[in-house]
Amino acid sequence: MKKLLVTGSSGLIGSEVVAGFSAVGWEVHGVDNNMRADFFGPQGDTRWNLNRLLETHASFHHHEADIRDRSALMGLLQALRPDAVVHTAAQPSHDLAASRPFDDFDVNAVGTLNLLEATRLACPEAPFVHMSTNKVYGDAPNEISLIERETRWEYSDPTFAGGIDERCRIDQSKHSLFGSSKVAADVMVQEYGRTFGMPTCCLRGGCLTGPNHSGVELHGFLSYLIKCNLEGRTYRVFGYKGKQVRDNIHSHDVVAFIQRFIAAPRSGEVYNLGGGQPNSVSILEAFALISEISGQAMNYEYVDQNRSGDHICYISDLTKLKSHYPGWKITKSLRTTFEEIHQAWHSRIR
Ligand SMILES: NC(=O)c1ccc[n+]([C@@H]2O[C@H](COP(=O)([O-])OP(=O)(O)OC[C@H]3O[C@@H](n4cnc5c(N)ncnc54)[C@H](O)[C@@H]3O)[C@@H](O)[C@H]2O)c1
């Protein structure tokens, strides 16, 4: 039986990794200390998801460890010597980081280095997949010229018709402290590939979403937006007339890519990974779609100030990823993703 170590296993992506690899016969070891509840309060608590995984996957083992704890990680990796490592644990919020700079950097940058070095010492041949983010590009994507449509901003420069690719620069733009700590981690993961020849990759996510997110105002916009609709709560829109665009990818499709990378790994790679143009949506369009699905109007208020460094329009160009892994494709449409999240909140709230 092959063994996988996944950090952040109670979170959105980590829990989907547990389910995806358990389903194909792997023994899965998860590391999570529920720090999402510490970052975001009770609404961010992930224990419900941990309990769900323990109940549904017999080959899943939970380790209550903190990725900041270097010796705990060294001990765990030495004891397990996994066949692959997937790193999804993080302080994931662009907005929260400025109020907790040490926690943000210690988890995102130092925690990643701890895991890389523990992997190198215990099992350097194990493929290492790191969840990075499109925030490593800072607000450089905002330099692309745009057209204002009725419900969304669109790229007017034809160079970006297919979205933003991995050649976008990562420095000399505004990142937020979160984007900066993720740049440190991203570059370090690449470097362990280049310096030590380890099979590593960074997945620079657009909006990753799905039914198992513990969405809160500061992170997981679609999950939180749909929850607000269901509960009749007021959603706050920050600037850009509500026409800001995100490309959304279901966690199931993220894990399908991770499985392909682990089956045929490369070294020191970076890939943009999002829903692409067909799965892109603006906030105003998301309001309309969820109202159509739920039959409930969306309550919202407009704050005439965008989040600092927030992208106006971000769509991932998936060309590189598809050329390296031609069998992979998006399988969950935007509407299906909305419906699944809506259904999940319905069950959880009830
Ligand atoms: N969700 C998105 O839209 C999105 C977009 C781009 C990139 N990403 C990246 O993908 C990864 C996964 O995101 P997610 O949405 O699943 O996040 P999540 O918050 O749902 O999951 C992260 C998990 O890590 C755990 N964790 C946090 N600090 C920890 C620590 N010190 N030790 C052990 N566990 C810890 C949390 O408790 C949580 O369960 C992150 O690296 C994030 O930056 C996410």
The ligand as an ORCA input file, in Angstrom:
! r2SCAN-3c Opt
* xyz 0 1
  N      -8.946     28.325     -1.310
  C      -8.444     29.135     -2.194
  O      -9.156     29.895     -2.845
  C      -6.962     29.124     -2.479
  C      -6.497     29.866     -3.570
  C      -5.143     29.840     -3.887
  C      -4.274     29.106     -3.102
  N      -4.739     28.403     -2.034
  C      -3.768     27.663     -1.219
  O      -4.173     26.296     -1.130
  C      -3.835     25.788      0.151
  C      -5.052     25.169      0.782
  O      -6.063     26.152      0.904
  P      -7.472     25.780      1.572
  O      -8.468     26.682      0.961
  O      -7.656     24.307      1.556
  O      -7.209     26.282      3.069
  P      -7.925     25.795      4.416
  O      -7.755     26.902      5.392
  O      -9.287     25.268      4.126
  O      -7.007     24.567      4.862
  C      -5.744     24.734      5.455
  C      -5.654     23.811      6.648
  O      -4.333     23.987      7.226
  C      -4.465     23.915      8.619
  N      -3.324     24.595      9.223
  C      -3.111     25.937      9.264
  N      -1.987     26.191      9.935
  C      -1.462     24.998     10.321
  C      -0.306     24.631     11.046
  N       0.531     25.556     11.543
  N      -0.058     23.311     11.245
  C      -0.923     22.364     10.766
  N      -2.043     22.667     10.087
  C      -2.304     23.977      9.863
  C      -5.800     24.581      8.929
  O      -6.335     24.195     10.188
  C      -6.660     24.116      7.753
  O      -7.406     22.959      8.060
  C      -3.198     26.937      0.916
  O      -1.805     26.882      0.762
  C      -3.723     28.167      0.207
  O      -2.860     29.278      0.324
  C      -6.064     28.399     -1.711
*
